[in-house]
């Protein structure tokens, strides 16, 4: 009879080993292990506790233990200290002490127990404890077969923990890859794509594409190359020469199955095998440099424009001054007065441009200030109208304000600057027709609109018209300007807590620039200095 039991236990042990090698998920594995361990030696209850240096002992799974019994065991385990390395003898002493204490409680379902530590390569990872409800000593054979089972379970549990760690690491890497703003491609040594992140999917319109069927060249198709070599050419030249070597190529690539292109910088990094002898994977970091190119083009355009804009009034001033200073010339008073008027106008143009540049610089550094006072906008607009009439030629500037317009708190000089910029734009871009300054108000806001009868704005201009240094492409060569006026208008209005917008007129041709300012200022002090930054 005993021989039959031993044969069944060994057959059971072989079956257990097969089951343990098939389960990688830690939680279901531990549940199977404790059930098998209890069944193997005829026990009734038990638990598995795992140990880590960071969190100490933690019960991971249990079978048929009551809540008070679990609390007692947890309290005991919390008092144990380990340093991560262990001998089987020392851990058995701790486990046997727990079993002895449990026996002393005279619990009806715990009369005896046996525990074996889980030790993998001299590192303690946990322990298995099985309890019986009757007091019969565990035989040497039972201890031996449980020890054999525990050795197999230790390997399975350690593998499962490594598997769980690798899954966690994969999740972290996936989260990092997903959160990176630049595009990422992970490929094997044959350049077959393994993974792309969301940024690249959006960048190249790969939403409906099964990337597992694609290769590197299917995704990154270069139209032009500005710097560097294609990946294949670099590999033919011996890349990578070291595990840390990178390869970079810059140029324009096509969006997936499209004629549209985007400028990119692509940086390739090899992932080597453990011995650093062979390439395992290649990672490509794809950066969209459209904004940088636009910024460079904007900067170059601005430098060219501002150079031309500054050069023109300086040349006019120089020419008139030189002419007036001719020793052999005898100019009458009318010519002298006209010449001086031209010099004054060009000097004013220079002053406006220089002030705009200084204001843009102050905006960038956050040092442009507002000095608020009580402002009656109809009077401010009337003063600006008189000032601007000299620049209008045949155009008329009309005022349209309701009675009893409210007084607001604002920096009048800055609001005047906004109005002058808006009217100057209307004069330059709408040479025909009148200009209307229209006011209105409601319970919260005071509105001012500068309305012209020009050709209106293109859809592209409507989007970018308030951008720094932006100038309408159709008129950039024929109309003078630096592209700073409307940018400053937007900054000044928003600094007041207001908003500015532009719309094409629907009743006729022309454009309407409208800004609103809050009627009530939260600051009680007058002439409050407010930092635009």
C-alpha positions in Angstrom: 0.0 0.0 0.0 2.8 2.4 0.9 4.6 1.6 -2.3 1.4 2.4 -4.3 1.1 5.8 -2.5 4.8 6.6 -3.4 4.3 5.6 -7.0 1.2 7.8 -7.3 3.1 10.7 -5.6 6.0 10.4 -8.0 3.6 10.2 -11.0 1.9 13.2 -9.5 5.2 15.0 -9.2 6.0 14.4 -12.9 2.6 15.7 -13.9 3.1 18.7 -11.6 6.4 19.5 -13.2 4.8 19.5 -16.7 2.0 21.8 -15.5 4.5 24.2 -13.8 6.6 24.6 -17.0 3.5 25.6 -19.0 2.3 28.5 -16.8 4.1 31.8 -16.9 1.6 34.2 -15.3 2.7 34.5 -11.6 -0.7 34.7 -9.9 -2.3 31.6 -11.4 1.0 29.7 -11.1 1.2 30.4 -7.3 -2.4 29.3 -6.9 -1.6 26.0 -8.7 1.6 25.5 -6.6 -0.1 25.9 -3.2 -2.9 23.5 -4.3 -0.5 20.9 -5.5 1.8 21.3 -2.4 -1.1 20.8 0.0 -2.5 17.8 -2.0 1.0 16.3 -2.3 1.5 15.7 1.4 -2.2 15.3 2.4 -2.4 18.8 4.0 -5.5 20.9 4.5 -4.3 24.5 4.2 -1.2 26.5 3.4 0.2 29.7 1.9 3.0 31.0 -0.3 4.9 34.1 0.7 7.4 35.9 -1.5 10.3 38.0 -0.4 11.9 41.1 -1.9 14.4 43.6 -0.5 12.1 46.5 -1.2 8.9 45.3 0.3 10.0 42.4 2.6 7.7 39.4 3.1 4.3 39.4 1.4 1.7 36.6 1.3 0.9 36.1 -2.4 -1.7 33.3 -2.2 -3.3 31.0 0.4 -5.6 28.0 0.7 -8.2 27.5 3.4 -6.7 29.9 6.0 -9.1 32.1 8.1 -8.7 35.9 8.4 -7.3 35.8 12.0 -4.8 33.1 10.9 -3.6 35.2 8.0 -3.3 38.3 10.2 -1.1 36.4 12.6 1.1 35.0 9.9 1.5 38.5 8.3 2.4 40.0 11.6 5.1 37.3 12.1 6.5 37.7 8.6 6.6 41.5 9.0 9.1 40.9 11.9 11.5 38.9 9.8 14.5 40.6 8.2 16.6 39.3 5.4 19.4 40.6 3.3 18.5 38.9 0.0 21.0 36.0 0.4 20.0 33.0 2.4 20.9 29.5 3.5 18.3 26.8 3.6 19.0 26.1 7.3 18.5 29.6 8.5 15.3 30.0 6.6 14.0 26.7 7.8 14.5 27.9 11.4 12.3 30.9 10.8 9.6 28.9 9.1 9.6 26.2 11.7 9.4 28.9 14.4 6.2 30.2 12.7 4.8 26.7 12.5 5.6 26.1 16.2 3.8 29.3 17.2 0.8 28.4 15.0 0.6 25.0 16.7 0.8 26.6 20.2 -2.4 28.6 19.4 -4.3 25.2 19.5 -6.3 26.1 16.4 -8.7 23.3 15.4 -7.5 23.3 11.7 -3.8 23.7 12.3 -2.2 20.8 14.3 1.1 20.6 12.4 2.9 22.0 9.4 5.9 21.9 7.2 7.6 24.7 5.4 10.3 24.9 2.8 12.1 28.1 1.6 12.2 29.0 -2.1 15.9 29.6 -2.8 17.2 30.3 -6.3 21.0 30.5 -6.7 21.5 31.5 -3.0 18.9 34.1 -3.3 15.8 33.9 -1.2 12.6 34.5 -3.2 10.0 33.1 -0.8 8.6 30.1 1.1 5.9 27.4 0.9 4.1 26.4 4.1 1.6 23.5 4.4 -0.6 22.8 7.4 -2.4 19.7 8.6 -5.4 19.5 10.8 -4.2 16.4 12.6 -1.0 15.8 14.6 1.0 13.3 12.6 4.6 13.9 11.9 5.7 14.4 8.3 7.7 11.4 7.2 11.2 11.8 5.7 9.7 10.7 2.4 7.0 13.3 2.5 9.6 15.9 3.3 11.8 14.6 0.5 9.0 14.7 -2.1 7.8 18.1 -1.0 11.5 19.3 -1.3 11.6 17.9 -4.9 8.4 19.6 -5.7 9.6 22.9 -4.1 12.8 22.8 -6.2 10.7 22.6 -9.4 8.3 25.2 -8.1 11.1 27.6 -7.3 12.4 27.4 -10.9 8.9 28.0 -12.2 8.2 30.9 -9.8 11.5 32.5 -10.6 10.9 32.2 -14.3 7.4 33.6 -13.9 8.8 36.5 -11.9 11.4 37.2 -14.6 8.6 37.0 -17.2 6.5 39.5 -15.1 9.4 41.8 -14.8 10.0 41.6 -18.6 6.3 42.4 -19.2 6.5 45.4 -16.9 9.7 46.6 -18.6 8.0 46.2 -22.0 5.0 48.2 -20.7 7.4 50.9 -19.5 9.3 51.0 -22.9 6.0 51.0 -24.8 4.8 53.9 -22.7 8.0 55.8 -23.3 7.9 55.1 -27.0 4.2 56.2 -27.2 4.9 59.4 -25.3 7.9 60.5 -27.5 6.9 63.4 -29.7 9.2 62.3 -32.5 8.5 59.3 -34.7 10.2 56.0 -33.9 10.7 52.8 -36.0 12.1 49.6 -34.6 13.3 47.2 -37.2 15.3 44.0 -37.4 18.6 43.6 -39.3 16.7 42.9 -42.5 15.0 46.3 -42.1 11.6 44.7 -41.5 9.5 46.9 -39.3 8.7 45.6 -35.9 7.2 48.6 -34.2 6.2 52.2 -34.9 4.9 54.7 -32.4 1.8 56.9 -32.5 3.8 60.0 -33.4 5.2 58.4 -36.6 1.7 57.0 -37.5 0.3 60.5 -37.3 3.2 62.1 -39.1 3.1 59.8 -42.1 -0.6 58.9 -42.1 -0.1 55.2 -41.3 -3.4 54.8 -39.3 -4.9 52.2 -41.6 -1.6 50.4 -42.5 -0.5 47.0 -41.1 3.1 47.9 -40.4 4.1 44.3 -39.8 4.1 43.7 -43.6 6.3 46.7 -44.2 10.0 47.4 -44.5 12.0 50.5 -43.7 12.0 51.7 -47.3 8.2 51.3 -47.5 7.8 53.9 -44.7 10.8 56.2 -45.2 10.9 57.1 -48.9 13.2 60.0 -49.4 12.4 62.5 -52.2 15.6 64.6 -51.6 18.6 64.2 -49.2 20.2 67.4 -47.9 22.8 65.7 -45.7 24.0 62.2 -45.0 23.6 58.8 -46.7 20.7 56.4 -47.0 20.7 53.6 -44.4 21.7 51.0 -47.0 24.6 53.1 -48.2 25.8 53.7 -44.7 25.7 49.9 -44.0 27.6 49.2 -47.2 30.3 51.6 -45.8 30.7 49.6 -42.6 28.1 51.2 -40.3 28.0 50.7 -37.3 31.7 50.7 -36.5 30.9 50.6 -32.7 27.8 49.8 -30.6 27.5 53.6 -29.8 27.7 54.8 -33.4 24.8 56.7 -34.9 23.9 57.5 -38.4 22.0 60.6 -39.4 20.3 61.6 -42.6 18.4 64.8 -43.4 16.0 65.4 -46.3 12.4 65.3 -47.4 10.3 62.1 -47.2 7.0 61.2 -48.7 3.9 60.7 -46.5 2.7 57.1 -46.9 1.4 56.5 -50.4 1.2 60.2 -51.1 2.9 62.9 -53.1 3.0 65.2 -50.0 6.5 65.5 -48.4 7.8 66.7 -45.0 11.3 67.7 -44.1 12.9 65.3 -41.5 16.0 64.4 -39.7 16.4 60.7 -39.2 18.8 59.3 -36.6 19.6 55.5 -36.7 20.9 53.7 -33.6 22.0 50.0 -33.5 20.8 47.6 -30.7 23.6 45.1 -30.3 23.7 41.5 -28.9 25.0 40.9 -25.4 28.6 40.4 -26.8 28.4 43.6 -28.9 29.4 41.5 -31.9 26.2 41.6 -34.0 23.3 43.9 -34.6 20.0 42.7 -33.1 17.8 45.6 -34.1 17.9 49.1 -35.5 16.0 52.0 -34.1 15.2 55.1 -36.3 14.2 58.4 -34.6 12.3 60.5 -37.1 12.0 64.2 -36.3 9.7 66.5 -38.3 11.7 69.7 -38.8 9.0 71.6 -40.6 8.7 74.2 -37.9 12.4 74.7 -37.7 12.5 75.2 -41.5 9.6 77.6 -41.3 11.3 79.5 -38.5 14.5 79.8 -40.6 12.6 80.9 -43.6 10.7 83.4 -41.5 14.0 84.7 -40.0 15.6 85.1 -43.4 12.5 86.8 -44.8 12.5 89.2 -41.8 16.2 90.0 -42.1 15.7 90.7 -45.8 12.5 92.7 -45.3 13.8 94.8 -42.4 17.1 95.5 -44.2 15.1 96.8 -47.2 12.6 98.7 -45.0 15.3 100.5 -43.0 17.4 101.2 -46.1 14.6 103.0 -48.0 13.9 105.8 -45.5 17.5 106.2 -44.7 18.3 106.6 -48.4 15.5 109.2 -48.8 16.6 111.2 -45.8 20.2 111.1 -47.0 19.2 112.2 -50.5 17.0 115.1 -49.4 19.5 116.2 -46.8 22.4 116.1 -49.3 20.4 118.0 -51.8 19.5 120.7 -49.4 23.1 121.0 -48.3 24.5 121.7 -51.8 26.6 124.8 -51.6 25.8 126.0 -55.2 22.1 125.6 -54.9 19.6 128.3 -54.0 16.4 126.7 -52.9 13.2 128.7 -52.3 11.3 128.3 -49.0 8.6 126.0 -50.6 11.2 123.5 -51.8 13.0 123.5 -48.4 9.7 123.1 -46.5 8.6 120.2 -48.8 12.0 118.5 -48.4 12.0 118.9 -44.6 8.4 117.4 -44.5 9.7 114.4 -46.5 12.6 114.0 -44.1 10.3 114.2 -41.1 7.9 111.6 -42.6 10.7 109.2 -43.3 12.2 109.8 -39.8 8.7 109.0 -38.4 8.7 105.8 -40.4 12.1 104.8 -39.0 10.9 105.6 -35.5 7.8 103.4 -35.9 9.9 100.5 -37.2 12.5 100.8 -34.5 9.8 101.1 -31.8 8.1 97.9 -33.2 11.4 96.1 -33.1 12.0 97.2 -29.5 8.4 96.2 -28.5 8.9 92.8 -30.1 12.1 92.4 -28.2 10.4 93.5 -24.9 7.6 91.0 -25.6 10.1 88.2 -26.0 11.8 89.1 -22.7 8.6 89.8 -20.9 9.4 93.4 -20.0 6.8 95.3 -22.0 4.5 97.1 -19.5 1.0 98.5 -19.4 0.1 101.8 -17.6 -3.7 101.8 -17.2 -5.8 104.9 -16.9 -9.5 105.7 -17.5 -10.0 105.7 -21.3 -13.0 106.9 -23.4 -12.5 105.0 -26.6 -14.6 107.3 -28.9 -12.2 110.2 -28.0 -9.1 108.0 -28.5 -10.4 106.8 -31.9 -11.2 110.4 -32.9 -7.7 111.5 -32.1 -6.2 108.6 -34.1 -8.5 109.5 -37.0 -7.2 113.1 -37.2 -3.6 111.8 -37.0 -4.1 109.3 -39.8 -6.0 111.4 -42.3 -2.8 112.7 -43.8 -1.9 109.2 -44.9 -5.2 108.3 -46.4 -5.1 110.2 -49.7 -8.6 110.0 -51.1 -9.8 107.6 -48.4 -12.1 108.8 -45.6 -12.0 107.5 -42.0 -15.5 107.3 -40.5 -16.4 107.0 -36.9 -19.5 105.0 -35.8 -20.0 104.9 -32.0 -23.3 104.7 -30.0 -24.1 107.3 -27.4 -23.0 106.9 -23.8 -20.0 104.6 -24.6 -18.5 103.3 -21.3 -15.2 104.4 -19.9 -12.7 101.5 -19.6 -9.4 101.0 -17.8 -6.6 100.6 -20.3 -3.2 101.9 -21.4 -4.3 104.6 -23.9 -0.9 104.9 -25.6 -0.9 101.2 -26.4 -4.6 101.2 -27.6 -3.7 104.1 -29.8 -0.7 102.1 -31.1 -3.1 99.2 -32.0 -5.5 101.6 -33.8 -2.7 103.2 -35.8 -1.4 99.8 -36.9 -4.9 98.6 -37.9 -5.7 101.8 -39.8 -2.2 101.8 -41.5 -2.9 98.2 -42.7 -6.3 99.2 -44.1 -4.7 102.2 -45.9 -1.9 100.0 -47.4 -4.0 96.9 -48.4 -7.3 98.7 -49.2 -6.3 101.7 -51.2 -9.8 102.2 -52.5 -12.9 102.8 -50.4 -13.5 104.2 -46.9 -12.3 103.0 -43.5 -14.8 102.8 -40.6 -13.9 102.7 -36.9 -17.0 101.2 -35.3 -17.7 100.8 -31.6 -20.1 98.8 -29.5 -20.4 97.3 -26.1 -22.3 94.9 -23.9 -22.4 94.1 -20.2 -18.8 92.8 -20.1 -16.9 94.0 -23.2 -16.2 97.1 -25.2 -15.7 96.3 -29.0 -13.8 98.3 -31.6 -13.8 97.3 -35.3 -11.6 98.7 -38.0 -13.4 97.9 -41.3 -12.1 98.5 -44.8 -13.4 98.1 -48.3 -10.4 96.3 -49.8 -10.0 92.8 -51.3 -10.1 90.9 -48.0 -7.8 88.2 -46.9 -7.0 84.8 -48.2 -7.8 81.7 -46.0 -4.0 81.3 -45.3 -3.6 84.9 -44.3 -6.6 84.7 -41.9 -4.8 81.9 -40.0 -1.4 83.5 -39.8 -2.0 87.2 -40.0 -1.2 87.8 -36.3 2.0 85.7 -36.4 5.3 87.4 -35.8 7.0 88.6 -39.0 4.2 87.2 -41.2 3.3 89.1 -44.3 0.7 88.3 -46.9 2.5 86.5 -49.8 0.5 88.2 -52.6 1.4 91.7 -51.5 4.7 91.2 -49.6 6.7 92.7 -52.6 4.4 95.6 -53.3 3.4 96.7 -49.8 6.0 97.9 -47.2 6.1 96.4 -43.7 8.0 94.3 -41.2 5.3 91.8 -40.2 5.4 93.0 -36.6 2.4 95.4 -36.4 -0.4 92.9 -36.1 1.7 90.6 -33.8 2.1 93.6 -31.4 -1.6 94.4 -31.7 -2.5 90.9 -30.6 0.0 91.0 -27.7 -1.2 94.4 -26.4 -4.9 93.5 -26.6 -4.4 90.1 -24.9 -2.3 91.8 -22.2 -5.4 93.9 -21.4 -7.4 90.7 -21.0 -9.1 91.1 -24.3 -9.1 89.3 -27.7 -8.6 90.3 -31.3 -9.7 88.6 -34.5 -10.1 89.3 -38.2 -12.9 88.3 -40.6 -13.7 88.9 -44.2 -16.8 91.0 -44.6 -19.9 89.1 -45.7 -22.0 92.2 -46.8 -19.4 93.3 -49.3 -15.7 92.9 -50.0 -13.2 94.0 -47.4 -11.9 92.9 -44.0 -12.8 93.7 -40.4 -10.3 93.7 -37.5 -12.2 93.6 -34.2 -10.8 93.7 -30.7 -12.6 93.6 -27.4 -11.5 95.0 -24.0 -13.0 94.2 -20.6 -15.3 97.0 -19.3 -14.3 96.4 -15.7 -10.7 96.2 -14.5 -10.1 94.0 -11.4 -7.4 96.3 -10.2 -8.6 99.1 -8.0 -5.4 101.2 -8.4 -5.1 103.6 -11.3 -2.0 103.7 -13.5 -1.4 100.1 -12.5 1.8 98.7 -14.1 1.2 95.2 -15.5 3.8 92.8 -16.8 3.0 91.4 -20.2 5.0 88.3 -19.5 
